[in-house]
Amino acid sequence: MKIVKENISIDELKEMSAKMYGDLVKAVIDIEQGIMVVDADLHADEEKQLLENGSRQQDLWGINIYPHLIGEQFIEFDSMINMRPRQDNRSRSVEDENTRKKIIEIVNRLIINGIPT
């Protein structure tokens, strides 16, 4: 697992994806702190890592990154940790458009040269 506070390269994400599932990297984004954790088998493990480092659970959202894809296919908003009825998020997706935009902005800032288009 790696906490990304500054930046990470697409090549590093590609290496991680080859070791895990061959095409994706699981990530959890802290939308308040603007950081993410990558490279774990489960979003729950990444969530735990951020919680232990001072993040608040309501700020954490799970995504999948597909470093070999471009544009909108690069990020998939899908994780069991996203199921939060008390935050009006009743699915594995990230339903709030503003939260999605924050996640995209953070991922774009943290990946060197941004999300590939």
C-alpha positions in Angstrom: 0.0 0.0 0.0 1.1 3.5 -0.8 -0.2 6.8 0.5 0.0 9.4 -2.3 0.2 13.0 -1.0 2.3 14.5 -3.8 2.2 12.5 -7.0 2.5 9.2 -8.7 3.3 8.2 -12.3 1.1 6.3 -14.7 4.0 3.9 -15.1 4.0 3.2 -11.4 0.2 2.6 -11.5 0.7 0.2 -14.5 3.3 -1.8 -12.5 0.9 -2.0 -9.6 -2.0 -3.2 -11.8 0.2 -5.9 -13.3 0.9 -7.3 -9.8 -2.8 -7.2 -8.7 -5.5 -7.8 -11.2 -3.7 -7.1 -14.5 -5.7 -4.1 -15.4 -6.7 -2.0 -12.4 -5.5 -0.5 -9.2 -7.8 -0.1 -6.2 -7.6 3.4 -4.6 -9.3 5.2 -1.8 -9.5 9.0 -2.0 -9.7 11.4 1.0 -11.7 14.3 -0.6 -10.9 16.6 2.4 -7.1 16.1 2.6 -6.7 15.6 -1.2 -4.7 12.4 -0.8 -5.2 8.8 -1.8 -4.0 5.3 -1.0 -3.3 2.8 -3.8 -2.1 -0.7 -4.2 -4.0 -3.0 -1.9 -6.3 -6.0 -2.5 -9.2 -4.4 -0.8 -10.6 -0.9 -0.6 -11.3 -1.6 3.0 -7.6 -2.1 3.7 -6.8 1.3 2.1 -9.7 2.9 4.0 -8.3 1.5 7.3 -4.8 2.9 6.4 -6.2 6.4 5.9 -8.4 6.2 9.0 -5.3 5.3 11.1 -3.6 8.4 9.6 -6.3 10.8 10.7 -8.9 10.8 7.8 -12.6 10.8 8.5 -14.6 7.9 7.1 -17.2 10.3 5.5 -14.4 11.8 3.4 -13.2 8.5 2.0 -14.4 7.1 -1.3 -13.3 3.9 -3.2 -12.5 3.9 -6.9 -10.7 1.7 -9.4 -8.0 3.2 -11.6 -7.4 1.6 -15.0 -3.9 3.0 -15.9 -4.0 1.5 -19.4 -7.2 3.3 -20.4 -7.9 7.0 -21.2 -10.6 9.6 -20.5 -13.7 8.6 -18.6 -12.7 4.9 -18.6 -9.6 5.7 -16.4 -11.7 5.9 -13.2 -14.4 3.6 -12.1 -16.5 4.7 -9.1 -17.2 1.3 -7.6 -16.5 0.0 -4.1 -18.3 -1.6 -1.3 -17.0 1.2 1.1 -19.1 3.7 -0.9 -22.4 2.2 0.3 -23.5 4.9 2.9 -27.2 5.4 3.3 -26.6 8.0 6.0 -24.8 10.1 3.4 -27.5 9.4 0.8 -25.2 7.1 -1.1 -27.1 3.8 -1.5 -24.9 2.0 -4.0 -21.3 1.0 -4.6 -20.9 4.0 -6.9 -20.3 7.6 -6.0 -23.7 9.1 -6.6 -23.1 12.8 -5.8 -21.8 14.6 -8.9 -19.8 17.1 -6.8 -18.0 14.3 -4.9 -17.2 12.7 -8.2 -15.7 16.0 -9.5 -13.6 16.3 -6.3 -12.3 12.8 -6.8 -11.4 13.4 -10.4 -9.6 16.7 -9.5 -7.6 15.0 -6.8 -6.7 12.0 -9.0 -5.8 14.3 -11.8 -3.5 16.4 -9.5 -1.8 13.4 -7.9 -1.0 11.6 -11.2 2.1 13.1 -12.9 0.8 14.6 -16.2 -2.8 14.1 -15.1 -5.4 11.6 -16.2 -4.6 10.4 -19.7 -7.0 11.7 -22.3 
